[in-house]
Amino acid sequence: MTATEVSRNFASVLDMAEHGETIVITRGGRRLATLGPTSAGNGAALKEFFATHHFDESFADDVAAVRDLLTDEVSASWPDA
């Protein structure tokens, strides 16, 4: 399906993906993107990952140290940011 066709019929294209179809989007005869259905995850895989993997205890400290090194212009001009 061309990019123009997709833009003109976007709601229909989403319906197609919702019903299990994979749509290849082209521009100028070249494949540009693929649109398809997504998995209906419920978080079980993520919960299992966290339960079976151990994390470095000092990771939060490392993140905080890096954040302290960064300068945010918005935060610097807004004291409550």
Buried (B, 14 or more C-beta within 10 A) or exposed (E): EEEEBBEEEEEEBEEBBEEEEEBEBBEEEEEEEEBEEEEEEEEEEEEEEEEEEEEEEEEEEEEEEEEEEEEEEEEEEEEEE
